[in-house]
Amino acid sequence: MAVRNSMEIIMKNIRKDEIEFLMQEQQWPAISIYMPVSRIGDQQDPIRYKNFLGHVEKQLVAGGMRQAEARNLLAPEYKLLEDKGFWVNLGANGLAVFRSKDVELRYALPLSFQELVQVGDCFHIKPLIPLLDKKRYLVLALSKGSVQLFKGQRHSFSEIELPEETPASMDQALKYDDPEKQLQYHTNTPGGGARRETVFHGHGVGIDEEKENVERYLQAVDNALFPRLDELKCPIVLAGPDELQGVYRRITKGKNILGKGVNRNVRDMSGEELHTQSWQLVADDLSKEEEEAVKNYRNGLGTGLVADEAQPVLTAAFEGRVQTLFVVGNEHVWGTFDQEKVQTTITGLNDSPSVDLLDVAARLTLCKGGDVFIRTREEMPTDSALCAQLRF
């Protein structure tokens, strides 16, 4: 991965290969800064960032770097404090910054990070691990005035482009439809010789015809989307008025559409609301793999193939013996791990050369092909900040 040029514009997402790059060993000092930020801009954000930089500078000097050299390394970050447009237009929940002598990376991401500063010989990547989750779902938002498609994961949600032939609205779908169906002319002659009555049925006139138009509109949407959406093999949540969802479920060729949907007009919702409500509908299905890993860990108790203390877990992770690792996301175990001696020391201090040992265990596990799940303390399989199921 190429090193970024100084003062490069902040990136709004992070790719898997970029996280893998950040997992690699670095030369000291590898600086990691995480902080929550305001989506709409908050004057306190640059003030807090300046405080973080002061803390980093102290650690650099304490680690043997000259004051002028430390200030020069952090010069682009100090300059960033003066860029008001940067802080106003972040449009994210969290800011992640990675600095070293050769690396300058900044990411505005959908995660609301816990505040953290670390200076060590590797970057801190634990808060990014949820973004490696491959499990995804789709939200198809329907209304008479629009069609939208979103892709979601537990910690991310964004709109994606529809196939070109998808009608943008019911009016567009019916505009080029059979003109005989758009305007029907009926001549009724009531019994008893009453006068001849002419009735015009146009779009939007009459309950039966309105239902027919809605069905033709949704049929056009479905023809554009399926079977290509089924090829993605992920759950699809419908969002929109209940009556539109009901018609769509009846006529669709899609095989992965959930029975429950978000019964609101998406235009009345924020992206965060739609993400939260749609995730609640798919969470159980997409979390099956993680729950199975918890079950396997508990089944391994007493077999010698599980560990829940820092030294044995880190040793196993370093040796490539960790199959599944669980770590608490919002806690830290500060210390050092000497890879030459394969020795763990817990210091309890967030000062260089100490690093978060939970992060070290996660990084080593991922680099050796294991799985890592970030959980809350209450969700952990055991009463520990980390635990692992071992391969052998």
C-alpha positions in Angstrom: 0.0 0.0 0.0 1.4 3.4 -1.0 2.2 5.9 1.6 -0.1 8.9 1.5 1.2 12.4 0.7 1.2 15.0 3.4 -2.1 16.7 4.2 -4.0 14.4 2.0 -7.8 14.9 2.1 -9.4 12.8 4.8 -10.9 9.5 3.6 -14.6 8.7 4.3 -14.2 5.0 4.4 -11.5 2.4 4.9 -10.9 -0.7 2.8 -9.9 -4.1 4.1 -6.4 -3.9 2.5 -5.9 -0.6 4.3 -6.7 -2.2 7.7 -4.4 -5.0 6.8 -1.7 -2.5 6.1 -2.2 -0.9 9.5 -1.8 -4.3 11.2 1.8 -4.6 10.0 4.7 -4.0 12.3 6.0 -0.5 12.2 9.0 1.3 13.5 8.6 3.4 16.6 6.9 5.8 16.8 3.6 4.5 15.4 0.9 7.0 16.6 -2.8 6.1 16.7 -5.4 8.7 17.6 -9.1 7.9 17.9 -11.8 10.4 18.9 -15.6 10.8 18.5 -16.5 13.8 16.5 -19.6 15.7 15.6 -21.2 15.1 12.2 -22.2 18.7 11.8 -19.1 20.3 13.3 -18.4 21.2 17.0 -15.9 23.8 18.0 -14.7 21.5 20.8 -13.4 18.9 18.3 -10.2 20.7 17.3 -9.6 21.7 20.9 -9.8 18.1 22.0 -7.6 17.1 19.1 -5.0 19.6 20.2 -5.0 18.1 23.7 -4.4 14.7 22.1 -1.5 16.0 20.1 0.0 17.4 23.3 -0.2 14.0 24.9 1.4 12.4 21.9 4.2 14.9 21.9 5.0 14.2 25.6 5.1 10.4 24.9 7.5 11.0 21.9 9.9 13.1 24.0 9.7 10.6 26.9 10.6 7.9 24.3 13.8 9.7 23.4 12.8 12.0 20.5 13.9 15.6 20.6 11.2 18.2 21.2 11.9 19.8 17.8 11.7 16.5 16.0 8.5 15.5 17.7 6.9 18.9 16.8 8.1 18.5 13.2 6.5 15.0 13.0 3.2 16.3 14.3 3.3 19.6 12.2 0.6 18.4 9.7 -1.7 17.6 12.6 -1.1 20.9 14.3 -1.8 22.6 10.9 -5.1 20.7 10.7 -6.3 22.5 13.8 -6.5 25.7 11.7 -8.6 24.2 9.0 -12.1 25.1 10.0 -13.6 23.5 6.9 -12.1 20.2 7.8 -13.8 20.0 11.2 -17.2 21.3 9.9 -17.4 18.9 7.0 -16.2 15.6 8.6 -19.7 14.1 8.4 -18.8 11.2 10.5 -19.1 9.8 14.0 -15.4 9.0 14.6 -12.0 10.2 13.5 -9.1 7.8 13.3 -5.5 9.1 12.6 -2.4 7.1 12.0 1.1 8.8 11.9 4.6 7.7 11.7 7.7 8.9 9.9 6.4 7.3 6.7 2.6 7.1 7.2 0.0 9.8 7.3 -3.6 8.5 7.2 -6.8 10.0 8.4 -10.3 8.4 8.3 -13.7 9.9 9.1 -15.7 6.7 9.8 -19.3 5.7 10.9 -18.1 4.4 14.3 -18.2 6.6 17.4 -14.8 5.8 18.8 -13.8 5.8 22.4 -11.1 8.4 23.0 -7.6 6.8 22.7 -4.0 7.8 22.0 -1.3 5.2 21.6 2.4 5.5 20.7 4.2 2.2 20.1 5.8 0.1 17.5 2.5 -0.8 15.8 -0.8 1.0 15.1 -3.8 0.4 17.3 -6.5 -1.4 15.1 -9.0 -2.9 17.5 -11.7 -0.2 16.9 -11.5 -0.9 13.2 -12.1 -4.6 13.4 -15.9 -4.4 13.2 -15.5 -2.8 9.8 -14.0 -6.1 8.6 -17.3 -7.9 9.1 -18.3 -9.4 5.8 -21.9 -9.9 6.7 -24.2 -7.5 4.9 -27.8 -6.8 4.0 -29.8 -4.6 1.6 -32.7 -2.2 2.2 -35.1 -1.6 -0.7 -37.0 1.6 0.1 -40.3 2.0 -1.8 -42.7 4.9 -2.2 -44.8 6.1 -5.1 -42.4 9.0 -5.6 -39.0 7.2 -5.4 -37.1 3.9 -5.2 -33.8 3.7 -3.2 -31.4 0.9 -2.5 -29.1 0.8 0.5 -26.4 -1.6 1.7 -25.8 -2.1 5.3 -23.6 -3.9 7.9 -23.6 -3.7 11.6 -21.4 -0.5 11.6 -22.0 1.0 8.2 -24.9 2.0 6.0 -24.9 3.8 2.6 -27.1 4.3 -0.5 -26.0 2.4 -3.6 -26.9 3.0 -7.3 -29.9 1.2 -8.8 -29.7 -0.6 -12.1 -30.2 1.9 -14.9 -33.6 0.5 -16.0 -35.1 0.8 -12.5 -38.0 3.4 -12.6 -37.4 6.3 -10.4 -41.0 6.7 -9.4 -44.5 5.4 -10.2 -45.1 8.3 -12.6 -42.0 7.4 -14.6 -42.9 3.7 -14.6 -46.4 4.4 -16.0 -45.3 7.2 -18.4 -44.0 4.8 -21.0 -46.5 2.0 -20.2 -49.2 0.8 -22.5 -51.3 4.0 -23.3 -54.4 1.9 -23.5 -53.9 1.2 -19.7 -53.3 4.8 -18.9 -56.6 6.1 -20.3 -59.5 3.8 -20.7 -62.8 4.8 -22.3 -65.9 3.1 -21.2 -69.4 3.7 -22.5 -72.2 2.5 -20.2 -75.8 2.3 -21.3 -78.0 1.8 -18.2 -81.2 -0.2 -18.5 -84.5 1.4 -19.2 -83.2 3.6 -22.0 -81.4 6.0 -19.8 -79.0 8.4 -21.5 -75.5 7.1 -22.6 -72.9 7.8 -19.9 -69.2 8.2 -20.7 -66.6 7.4 -18.0 -62.9 8.2 -18.2 -60.5 6.3 -15.9 -57.0 7.9 -15.8 -54.0 7.5 -13.5 -55.0 8.1 -9.9 -58.7 7.9 -10.5 -60.6 5.0 -8.9 -59.5 2.7 -6.2 -59.3 -0.4 -8.4 -57.2 1.3 -11.1 -54.9 2.9 -8.5 -54.2 -0.6 -7.1 -53.5 -1.8 -10.7 -51.1 1.1 -11.3 -49.2 0.4 -8.1 -48.8 -3.2 -9.0 -47.6 -2.4 -12.5 -45.1 0.1 -11.0 -43.7 -2.4 -8.5 -43.6 -5.1 -11.2 -41.4 -2.8 -13.2 -39.1 -2.2 -10.2 -38.9 -5.9 -9.5 -38.1 -6.7 -13.2 -35.2 -4.3 -13.0 -33.8 -5.7 -9.7 -34.2 -9.4 -9.8 -32.7 -11.9 -10.0 -29.5 -9.8 -9.8 -30.1 -8.9 -6.1 -30.5 -12.5 -5.2 -27.1 -13.2 -6.6 -25.6 -11.2 -3.7 -27.0 -13.8 -1.3 -27.9 -11.5 1.5 -31.1 -10.6 3.3 -33.2 -7.8 1.8 -35.4 -5.6 4.0 -38.3 -3.6 2.5 -38.9 -0.1 3.8 -41.9 2.0 3.0 -45.7 2.1 3.5 -47.1 -1.2 4.6 -49.5 -1.4 1.6 -46.6 -1.1 -0.9 -44.6 -3.7 1.0 -47.6 -6.1 0.9 -48.0 -5.7 -2.9 -44.3 -6.1 -3.5 -44.0 -9.3 -1.5 -46.9 -10.7 -3.5 -45.4 -10.0 -6.9 -41.6 -10.2 -6.4 -39.3 -12.8 -7.8 -36.8 -12.1 -5.0 -36.0 -15.1 -2.7 -34.2 -13.3 0.1 -36.8 -10.6 1.1 -37.6 -10.7 4.8 -41.1 -11.1 6.0 -40.9 -8.0 8.2 -39.9 -4.6 7.0 -39.6 -1.0 8.1 -43.1 0.4 7.9 -42.2 4.1 7.3 -41.6 6.4 4.4 -37.8 6.7 4.1 -38.1 10.3 3.2 -39.2 10.9 6.8 -36.2 9.1 8.3 -32.5 9.9 8.8 -29.9 7.4 7.5 -29.1 6.5 11.1 -32.8 5.8 11.9 -33.1 3.6 8.8 -29.9 1.8 9.7 -30.9 1.1 13.3 -34.4 -0.1 12.4 -33.3 -2.3 9.5 -30.4 -3.8 11.5 -32.8 -4.9 14.2 -34.6 -7.0 11.6 -31.5 -8.8 10.4 -29.2 -8.9 13.4 -30.3 -12.3 14.7 -29.8 -13.9 11.3 -26.4 -12.2 10.6 -25.1 -12.9 14.1 -25.5 -16.7 14.0 -21.8 -17.3 13.2 -20.7 -15.3 16.2 -23.1 -17.0 18.5 -21.9 -20.4 17.2 -18.3 -19.3 18.1 -19.5 -18.5 21.7 -21.1 -21.9 21.9 -17.9 -23.6 20.7 -15.8 -21.7 23.3 -18.1 -22.8 26.1 -18.0 -26.3 24.9 -14.2 -26.2 25.1 -14.1 -25.3 28.8 -12.0 -27.9 30.7 -10.4 -29.3 27.5 -7.2 -27.2 27.6 -8.2 -25.6 24.3 -9.5 -22.3 25.7 -7.6 -19.5 27.5 -8.8 -16.3 29.2 -5.6 -14.7 30.6 -3.3 -12.3 28.8 -0.1 -14.4 28.8 -1.4 -17.7 27.4 -3.7 -15.9 24.9 -0.9 -13.7 23.6 1.5 -16.6 23.4 -1.0 -18.7 21.5 -1.9 -15.8 19.2 1.8 -15.2 18.4 2.3 -18.9 17.7 -0.8 -19.0 15.4 -2.8 -21.2 17.7 -5.8 -19.0 18.2 -8.9 -20.0 16.2 -11.3 -17.5 17.7 -10.6 -14.5 19.9 -13.1 -12.5 21.9 -12.0 -9.1 23.3 -13.9 -6.3 25.0 -14.1 -3.3 22.7 -14.3 -0.5 25.2 -11.6 -1.7 27.6 -7.8 -1.7 27.5 -5.1 -3.8 29.1 -1.9 -1.7 29.0 1.4 -3.5 28.9 4.1 -4.9 26.7 4.6 -8.1 24.7 8.2 -9.1 24.0 8.0 -11.3 20.8 11.6 -12.5 21.2 11.0 -13.8 24.7 7.3 -14.4 24.1 6.7 -12.6 27.4 3.7 -10.4 28.5 4.1 -7.7 31.1 1.1 -5.7 32.3 2.0 -2.2 33.3 -1.5 -0.6 33.6 -0.1 2.6 32.1 -0.9 4.2 28.8 2.7 5.4 28.2 5.1 4.4 25.5 6.3 1.6 25.2 3.1 0.2 26.7 0.4 -0.7 24.3 -3.1 -2.2 24.6 -2.5 -5.9 24.9 -6.1 -6.6 23.7 -5.2 -4.9 20.5 -2.0 -6.9 20.2 -3.8 -10.2 20.7 -6.4 -9.1 18.0 -3.8 -8.1 15.5 -1.7 -11.3 15.9 -4.9 -13.4 15.7 -6.0 -11.8 12.4 -2.5 -11.9 10.9 -2.4 -15.7 11.6 -5.8 -16.3 10.0 -8.0 -16.4 13.2 -11.3 -14.8 13.8 -11.8 -11.8 16.2 -15.1 -10.7 17.7 -15.4 -7.4 19.5 -17.9 -7.6 22.3 -19.0 -5.7 25.4 -18.0 -7.0 28.8 -21.5 -8.4 29.4 -21.4 -10.3 26.0 -18.1 -12.0 26.8 -18.2 -15.8 27.1 -16.3 -15.6 30.3 -15.5 -12.9 32.9 -12.4 -11.6 31.3 -11.4 -8.8 28.9 -10.1 -11.4 26.4 -10.5 -15.1 25.8 -9.7 -17.5 23.0 -10.5 -20.9 21.6 -7.3 -22.6 20.5 -6.6 -24.7 17.4 -4.3 -27.0 19.4 
